[in-house]
Amino acid sequence: MSERLGVGIGWRPEIDLTVERLPGVDFVEVIAENVRPDRLPESLRVLRARGVPVIPHGVGLGLGGAEPPEPDRLAHLAACAEVLGAPLVSEHVAFVRAGGLEAGHLLPVPRTRRALAVLAENVRRAQDALPVPLALENVAALFGWPEDEMTEAEFLGELVDRTGVKLLVDVANLYTNQVNLGLPAVGALDALPLSELAYVHVAGGHEHGGVWHDTHTAHVPDEVLAVLSELCARVDPPGVLLEWDADYPSDEALAAELGRIRGAMARG
């Protein structure tokens, strides 16, 4: 199990002062592609000076693609980790580009033996380039690949076995896949190697036409908090982090969301 982080929130430039003054923020996560290591925002420097851990969270590495991760992207993640004194770096089990085309989205990786072999090799390359441990997140999906040979939990479990990578379990994404693909979220928790858990994401979204969209722009639904409680009944998570990416509410509303997260953890 990774080091203790507590309860945190995703740092965004639009709510930098809010994050600084919110009570009960034990750690933060910053989108790595949105910061320059040589020109850190003052707010992140303030948080670091207070001893608040800051985790770089990448969205563009594309470890699930057929091509190896780009050295420049790896170097940027490594530099972010160094300048922030980060305990780890996180990314996604996803592919984001192919043949020079950018998807603009975190697309699910086919859960096949061949795809797993490519992913594992790319993960090893990333681990070799990073100064701190790497944790990988399960993604929300709007579709599944017809050639899938494993469940997501089996696929991630084997990836952990092969590479020693840590897991960032997004319970909102598990809920999304339950609604959209019929994949039971609690069943995934029972099969994931939670002993390798680095931390957890929670977020809100919106239902439209029977499809759940993981937008990170709304209060966390009770159903997602219930999945978090189920996770906490199985393992004591090192950290749980709220993601909110647009349509930001008041400071009081964000503080209340952190309180709801703590309540769900206690119920677990």
C-alpha positions as a Markdown table, in Angstrom:
| # | Residue | x | y | z |
|---|---|---|---|---|
| 1 | Met | 0.0 | 0.0 | 0.0 |
| 2 | Ser | 1.2 | 3.5 | -0.8 |
| 3 | Glu | 1.9 | 6.3 | 1.6 |
| 4 | Arg | -1.0 | 8.0 | 3.4 |
| 5 | Leu | -2.5 | 11.0 | 1.5 |
| 6 | Gly | -5.8 | 11.6 | 3.2 |
| 7 | Val | -8.7 | 13.4 | 1.4 |
| 8 | Gly | -7.9 | 15.8 | -1.5 |
| 9 | Ile | -9.2 | 17.8 | -4.4 |
| 10 | Gly | -8.0 | 18.3 | -8.0 |
| 11 | Trp | -6.2 | 21.6 | -8.2 |
| 12 | Arg | -7.3 | 23.8 | -11.1 |
| 13 | Pro | -6.3 | 27.3 | -12.0 |
| 14 | Glu | -9.9 | 28.5 | -11.8 |
| 15 | Ile | -10.2 | 27.5 | -8.1 |
| 16 | Asp | -6.6 | 27.9 | -7.0 |
| 17 | Leu | -7.4 | 30.3 | -4.1 |
| 18 | Thr | -10.4 | 28.1 | -3.1 |
| 19 | Val | -8.2 | 25.0 | -2.9 |
| 20 | Glu | -5.7 | 27.0 | -0.7 |
| 21 | Arg | -8.3 | 28.0 | 1.8 |
| 22 | Leu | -10.6 | 25.0 | 1.9 |
| 23 | Pro | -10.4 | 23.2 | 5.2 |
| 24 | Gly | -9.5 | 19.5 | 5.2 |
| 25 | Val | -7.5 | 19.4 | 2.0 |
| 26 | Asp | -4.8 | 16.9 | 2.7 |
| 27 | Phe | -3.4 | 16.6 | -0.8 |
| 28 | Val | -4.0 | 17.8 | -4.4 |
| 29 | Glu | -3.6 | 16.6 | -7.9 |
| 30 | Val | -2.6 | 18.8 | -10.9 |
| 31 | Ile | -3.1 | 18.0 | -14.6 |
| 32 | Ala | 0.6 | 17.6 | -15.6 |
| 33 | Glu | 0.0 | 18.9 | -19.1 |
| 34 | Asn | -1.3 | 22.2 | -17.7 |
| 35 | Val | 1.8 | 23.2 | -15.7 |
| 36 | Arg | 5.3 | 24.1 | -16.6 |
| 37 | Pro | 7.9 | 22.8 | -14.2 |
| 38 | Asp | 10.0 | 26.0 | -14.7 |
| 39 | Arg | 7.1 | 28.3 | -14.0 |
| 40 | Leu | 4.9 | 26.7 | -11.3 |
| 41 | Pro | 1.8 | 28.6 | -10.3 |
| 42 | Glu | 2.2 | 30.5 | -7.1 |
| 43 | Ser | -0.7 | 28.6 | -5.5 |
| 44 | Leu | 1.1 | 25.3 | -6.0 |
| 45 | Arg | 4.2 | 26.7 | -4.4 |
| 46 | Val | 2.1 | 27.9 | -1.4 |
| 47 | Leu | 0.6 | 24.4 | -1.0 |
| 48 | Arg | 4.0 | 22.7 | -1.3 |
| 49 | Ala | 5.4 | 25.1 | 1.3 |
| 50 | Arg | 2.7 | 24.0 | 3.7 |
| 51 | Gly | 3.7 | 20.4 | 3.2 |
| 52 | Val | 0.6 | 19.5 | 1.1 |
| 53 | Pro | 1.5 | 16.6 | -1.3 |
| 54 | Val | 1.0 | 17.5 | -5.0 |
| 55 | Ile | 0.6 | 14.6 | -7.5 |
| 56 | Pro | 1.1 | 15.2 | -11.3 |
| 57 | His | -1.8 | 13.5 | -13.1 |
| 58 | Gly | -1.1 | 12.9 | -16.8 |
| 59 | Val | -3.8 | 12.7 | -19.5 |
| 60 | Gly | -1.7 | 12.5 | -22.7 |
| 61 | Leu | 0.8 | 9.7 | -22.4 |
| 62 | Gly | -1.3 | 7.1 | -24.2 |
| 63 | Leu | 0.2 | 4.0 | -22.6 |
| 64 | Gly | -2.4 | 1.8 | -24.3 |
| 65 | Gly | -1.4 | 2.8 | -27.8 |
| 66 | Ala | 0.7 | 0.7 | -30.1 |
| 67 | Glu | 3.6 | 3.2 | -30.1 |
| 68 | Pro | 5.9 | 3.7 | -27.2 |
| 69 | Pro | 5.3 | 6.7 | -24.9 |
| 70 | Glu | 7.0 | 9.8 | -26.3 |
| 71 | Pro | 10.2 | 10.7 | -24.5 |
| 72 | Asp | 9.3 | 14.4 | -24.3 |
| 73 | Arg | 6.0 | 13.5 | -22.5 |
| 74 | Leu | 7.8 | 11.2 | -20.1 |
| 75 | Ala | 10.5 | 13.9 | -19.4 |
| 76 | His | 7.8 | 16.4 | -18.7 |
| 77 | Leu | 6.1 | 14.1 | -16.2 |
| 78 | Ala | 9.4 | 13.4 | -14.6 |
| 79 | Ala | 10.2 | 17.1 | -14.3 |
| 80 | Cys | 6.8 | 17.8 | -12.8 |
| 81 | Ala | 7.4 | 15.1 | -10.2 |
| 82 | Glu | 10.8 | 16.4 | -9.3 |
| 83 | Val | 9.9 | 20.1 | -8.9 |
| 84 | Leu | 6.7 | 19.3 | -7.0 |
| 85 | Gly | 8.4 | 16.8 | -4.7 |
| 86 | Ala | 5.6 | 14.4 | -5.7 |
| 87 | Pro | 5.2 | 11.0 | -4.0 |
| 88 | Leu | 4.1 | 9.5 | -7.2 |
| 89 | Val | 2.8 | 10.2 | -10.7 |
| 90 | Ser | -0.5 | 9.0 | -12.1 |
| 91 | Glu | -1.8 | 8.4 | -15.6 |
| 92 | His | -4.5 | 6.3 | -17.4 |
| 93 | Val | -4.9 | 2.8 | -18.9 |
| 94 | Ala | -6.0 | 4.3 | -22.2 |
| 95 | Phe | -5.0 | 5.2 | -25.7 |
| 96 | Val | -5.3 | 8.7 | -27.0 |
| 97 | Arg | -3.7 | 8.8 | -30.4 |
| 98 | Ala | -2.7 | 6.6 | -33.4 |
| 99 | Gly | -1.2 | 7.4 | -36.8 |
| 100 | Gly | -0.6 | 11.0 | -35.8 |
| 101 | Leu | -4.3 | 11.6 | -35.0 |
| 102 | Glu | -5.3 | 12.7 | -31.5 |
| 103 | Ala | -8.5 | 11.3 | -30.2 |
| 104 | Gly | -9.1 | 14.1 | -27.7 |
| 105 | His | -10.5 | 11.5 | -25.3 |
| 106 | Leu | -9.3 | 8.7 | -23.0 |
| 107 | Leu | -10.3 | 5.7 | -25.0 |
| 108 | Pro | -10.6 | 2.2 | -23.5 |
| 109 | Val | -7.9 | -0.3 | -24.3 |
| 110 | Pro | -9.0 | -3.7 | -25.8 |
| 111 | Arg | -8.7 | -6.2 | -23.0 |
| 112 | Thr | -6.8 | -8.8 | -25.0 |
| 113 | Arg | -3.5 | -10.6 | -24.4 |
| 114 | Arg | -1.9 | -8.8 | -27.2 |
| 115 | Ala | -3.0 | -5.4 | -26.0 |
| 116 | Leu | -1.8 | -6.3 | -22.5 |
| 117 | Ala | 1.6 | -7.2 | -23.7 |
| 118 | Val | 2.0 | -3.8 | -25.5 |
| 119 | Leu | 0.6 | -1.9 | -22.5 |
| 120 | Ala | 2.9 | -3.7 | -20.0 |
| 121 | Glu | 6.0 | -2.8 | -22.2 |
| 122 | Asn | 4.9 | 0.8 | -22.4 |
| 123 | Val | 4.3 | 0.9 | -18.6 |
| 124 | Arg | 7.8 | -0.4 | -18.0 |
| 125 | Arg | 9.3 | 2.3 | -20.2 |
| 126 | Ala | 7.4 | 4.9 | -18.3 |
| 127 | Gln | 8.5 | 3.5 | -14.9 |
| 128 | Asp | 12.1 | 3.6 | -16.1 |
| 129 | Ala | 11.8 | 7.3 | -17.0 |
| 130 | Leu | 10.1 | 8.4 | -13.8 |
| 131 | Pro | 11.8 | 9.2 | -10.5 |
| 132 | Val | 8.8 | 8.1 | -8.5 |
| 133 | Pro | 6.2 | 5.3 | -8.6 |
| 134 | Leu | 3.6 | 5.3 | -11.3 |
| 135 | Ala | -0.1 | 4.7 | -10.6 |
| 136 | Leu | -2.6 | 4.0 | -13.4 |
| 137 | Glu | -6.3 | 4.8 | -13.5 |
| 138 | Asn | -9.2 | 2.8 | -14.9 |
| 139 | Val | -11.2 | 4.9 | -17.4 |
| 140 | Ala | -14.9 | 5.6 | -18.0 |
| 141 | Ala | -16.1 | 4.0 | -21.3 |
| 142 | Leu | -19.0 | 4.7 | -23.6 |
| 143 | Phe | -18.4 | 1.4 | -25.5 |
| 144 | Gly | -16.6 | -1.9 | -25.1 |
| 145 | Trp | -14.5 | -3.8 | -27.6 |
| 146 | Pro | -16.1 | -6.9 | -29.0 |
| 147 | Glu | -12.7 | -8.8 | -28.9 |
| 148 | Asp | -12.3 | -8.3 | -25.1 |
| 149 | Glu | -10.9 | -11.5 | -23.5 |
| 150 | Met | -10.8 | -10.4 | -19.9 |
| 151 | Thr | -12.8 | -8.3 | -17.5 |
| 152 | Glu | -11.3 | -4.9 | -16.6 |
| 153 | Ala | -10.4 | -6.2 | -13.1 |
| 154 | Glu | -8.6 | -9.3 | -14.6 |
| 155 | Phe | -6.8 | -7.1 | -17.1 |
| 156 | Leu | -5.6 | -4.6 | -14.5 |
| 157 | Gly | -4.7 | -7.4 | -12.1 |
| 158 | Glu | -2.5 | -9.0 | -14.7 |
| 159 | Leu | -0.9 | -5.6 | -15.5 |
| 160 | Val | -0.1 | -5.1 | -11.9 |
| 161 | Asp | 1.4 | -8.6 | -11.7 |
| 162 | Arg | 3.6 | -8.0 | -14.8 |
| 163 | Thr | 4.8 | -4.5 | -14.0 |
| 164 | Gly | 4.3 | -3.7 | -10.3 |
| 165 | Val | 2.4 | -0.6 | -11.2 |
| 166 | Lys | 0.1 | 1.0 | -8.6 |
| 167 | Leu | -3.6 | 1.5 | -9.1 |
| 168 | Leu | -5.6 | 4.7 | -9.1 |
| 169 | Val | -9.2 | 3.4 | -8.8 |
| 170 | Asp | -11.8 | 5.8 | -10.0 |
| 171 | Val | -15.0 | 4.7 | -8.4 |
| 172 | Ala | -17.0 | 7.2 | -10.6 |
| 173 | Asn | -15.6 | 5.4 | -13.7 |
| 174 | Leu | -16.6 | 2.1 | -12.2 |
| 175 | Tyr | -20.1 | 3.4 | -11.8 |
| 176 | Thr | -20.1 | 4.9 | -15.3 |
| 177 | Asn | -19.2 | 1.5 | -16.8 |
| 178 | Gln | -21.9 | -0.2 | -14.7 |
| 179 | Val | -24.5 | 2.1 | -16.1 |
| 180 | Asn | -23.2 | 2.2 | -19.7 |
| 181 | Leu | -21.9 | -1.3 | -20.1 |
| 182 | Gly | -23.6 | -3.4 | -17.4 |
| 183 | Leu | -20.3 | -4.1 | -15.6 |
| 184 | Pro | -21.0 | -4.4 | -11.9 |
| 185 | Ala | -18.9 | -1.9 | -9.9 |
| 186 | Val | -18.8 | -3.9 | -6.7 |
| 187 | Gly | -17.9 | -7.0 | -8.6 |
| 188 | Ala | -14.9 | -5.1 | -10.0 |
| 189 | Leu | -13.8 | -4.1 | -6.5 |
| 190 | Asp | -13.9 | -7.8 | -5.4 |
| 191 | Ala | -11.5 | -8.7 | -8.3 |
| 192 | Leu | -9.1 | -5.7 | -8.4 |
| 193 | Pro | -5.7 | -6.1 | -6.6 |
| 194 | Leu | -6.6 | -3.4 | -4.0 |
| 195 | Ser | -3.4 | -4.2 | -2.0 |
| 196 | Glu | -1.7 | -2.1 | -4.8 |
| 197 | Leu | -4.0 | 0.9 | -4.4 |
| 198 | Ala | -2.3 | 4.3 | -4.6 |
| 199 | Tyr | -5.4 | 6.4 | -4.2 |
| 200 | Val | -9.0 | 6.9 | -5.3 |
| 201 | His | -10.9 | 9.3 | -7.5 |
| 202 | Val | -14.5 | 10.4 | -7.1 |
| 203 | Ala | -16.5 | 12.7 | -9.3 |
| 204 | Gly | -20.0 | 13.7 | -10.4 |
| 205 | Gly | -21.5 | 13.6 | -13.9 |
| 206 | His | -24.8 | 13.7 | -15.8 |
| 207 | Glu | -27.2 | 11.1 | -17.2 |
| 208 | His | -28.4 | 11.8 | -20.8 |
| 209 | Gly | -30.6 | 9.4 | -22.7 |
| 210 | Gly | -29.7 | 6.5 | -20.5 |
| 211 | Val | -26.0 | 7.1 | -20.8 |
| 212 | Trp | -23.9 | 8.3 | -17.9 |
| 213 | His | -21.4 | 11.0 | -18.8 |
| 214 | Asp | -18.4 | 11.4 | -16.4 |
| 215 | Thr | -18.2 | 15.2 | -16.7 |
| 216 | His | -16.6 | 16.1 | -13.4 |
| 217 | Thr | -19.0 | 19.1 | -13.3 |
| 218 | Ala | -21.6 | 18.1 | -10.7 |
| 219 | His | -22.1 | 16.9 | -7.1 |
| 220 | Val | -21.0 | 13.3 | -6.6 |
| 221 | Pro | -24.1 | 11.1 | -6.8 |
| 222 | Asp | -25.0 | 8.9 | -3.8 |
| 223 | Glu | -24.5 | 5.9 | -6.1 |
| 224 | Val | -20.8 | 6.8 | -6.6 |
| 225 | Leu | -20.3 | 7.4 | -2.9 |
| 226 | Ala | -21.9 | 4.0 | -2.2 |
| 227 | Val | -19.2 | 2.4 | -4.4 |
| 228 | Leu | -16.6 | 4.3 | -2.4 |
| 229 | Ser | -18.0 | 2.9 | 0.8 |
| 230 | Glu | -17.8 | -0.6 | -0.7 |
| 231 | Leu | -14.2 | 0.0 | -1.6 |
| 232 | Cys | -13.5 | 1.2 | 2.0 |
| 233 | Ala | -15.1 | -1.9 | 3.4 |
| 234 | Arg | -12.4 | -3.9 | 1.6 |
| 235 | Val | -9.4 | -1.7 | 2.0 |
| 236 | Asp | -8.3 | 1.4 | 3.8 |
| 237 | Pro | -7.5 | 3.7 | 0.8 |
| 238 | Pro | -4.3 | 5.8 | 1.2 |
| 239 | Gly | -6.1 | 8.7 | -0.4 |
| 240 | Val | -9.4 | 9.8 | -1.9 |
| 241 | Leu | -9.6 | 12.8 | -4.2 |
| 242 | Leu | -12.5 | 14.8 | -5.6 |
| 243 | Glu | -12.3 | 15.8 | -9.3 |
| 244 | Trp | -14.2 | 18.9 | -10.4 |
| 245 | Asp | -13.3 | 20.4 | -13.7 |
| 246 | Ala | -15.8 | 23.1 | -14.7 |
| 247 | Asp | -19.0 | 24.8 | -13.6 |
| 248 | Tyr | -17.4 | 25.3 | -10.2 |
| 249 | Pro | -19.7 | 25.7 | -7.2 |
| 250 | Ser | -19.1 | 27.8 | -4.1 |
| 251 | Asp | -16.3 | 27.2 | -1.6 |
| 252 | Glu | -19.0 | 25.9 | 0.8 |
| 253 | Ala | -20.3 | 23.5 | -1.7 |
| 254 | Leu | -16.9 | 22.0 | -2.4 |
| 255 | Ala | -16.2 | 21.8 | 1.3 |
| 256 | Ala | -19.5 | 19.9 | 1.7 |
| 257 | Glu | -18.5 | 17.5 | -1.0 |
| 258 | Leu | -15.3 | 16.7 | 0.9 |
| 259 | Gly | -17.4 | 16.1 | 3.9 |
| 260 | Arg | -19.7 | 13.7 | 2.0 |
| 261 | Ile | -16.6 | 11.8 | 0.9 |
| 262 | Arg | -15.4 | 11.5 | 4.4 |
| 263 | Gly | -18.8 | 10.3 | 5.4 |
| 264 | Ala | -18.8 | 7.6 | 2.7 |
| 265 | Met | -15.3 | 6.5 | 3.8 |
| 266 | Ala | -16.5 | 6.2 | 7.4 |
| 267 | Arg | -19.5 | 4.1 | 6.4 |
| 268 | Gly | -17.2 | 1.7 | 4.7 |
